[in-house]
Amino acid sequence: MTTQGTDAPAKGEGTTPAIRFGTRARRRSLVTLLKEPGGLSIHQLAETFSVSPSTVRRDLRALEAGRQVLRVYGGAVGMAQTEVSWHDKEHAQARAKHSIALAAAQLVNDGDLVLLDAGTSTAAVAALLADNETLTLAAIGLSSLVAAADGKAELIVVGGRLRRPNAGVSGSFSEMMLDLIQPTKAFMGCDSFDIDRGLNCPDFDQATLKMRSMSRTSANWVLADYTKFRTPARFAYWASLGPTTGVITDDRTLKTNPEVVDRLRELGHEVIIAAPRGDPNHDEPAAAG
């Protein structure tokens, strides 16, 4: 789909009203275009609408704030799109994930058996724990497996059917393997988080596996940066939180959704707010979501 740029003033109209109308029209077209599978890069969108990349970034920020699109590294996808690849998520909210991973790693003791869910936040934890040779890490997804593969920790690969594009595993074989281990701590990822319903999952098997995983230990932690509380649920399946499940999030949750933290604590869930840390030169990409 290609459309002409709409930033120029319409004939017979003042400059300001015409620009506003053009921006609205372009953003409506952006939402429609991003419903197509695969997503598009910033530069592809700029070429499509004959505008600058900075204009596209402003549009995407506004549309994400209105929960109409999900920004990923270098581009965006429509909220109605089924799933986003873990590679696309890898650089999104990088500082927040690093801070959350550091807080999570501090909860792990030497000798622990740590269960790591699929996802990029859990992969960040796996990378921090990988060189502790006293630990055993059980990876349920490819992202955590890759992050820990070259380390010194004992590594258990929970097998099963590989799901794409999130690179997690699921199915009866995965559940059978989980029944053979007793983790001391488990770290779970999520696409979006609802206080009452729990973790939104792309299919029934993933919801079942998350529930099974959290039933194996009394020390479960969900890793959720602030965007996970703002992202609308896109799937019909949910993994509910048990009473022993805590949440680790970044400090921006307190700024954008303070009521979430209060409500979780009222329900008895421990909440850890990770202090901002990270390489100041490692900025989050302008089109990250």
Protein Blocks (a to p, Z undefined) as FASTA:
>chain_A
ZZddfkbccehiafklmmmmmmmmmmmmmmmmmmpghiaafklmmmmnopafklmmmmmm
mmmmnopaccdehiacdfklmbdcfklmmmgoklmmmmmmmmmmmmpcghiacdddedjk
lmmmmmmmmmmmkbccddfbfklmmmmmmmmbdcdddedjdddfklpaedjklmmmmmmp
ccfbdcdddfbdcfknopadfbfklmmmmmmmmmmpcbdcddddfklmmmccfbfbdcdd
dfklccdddfklmmmmmmlmmmmmmnopacdddddedjfklccdfkbZZ
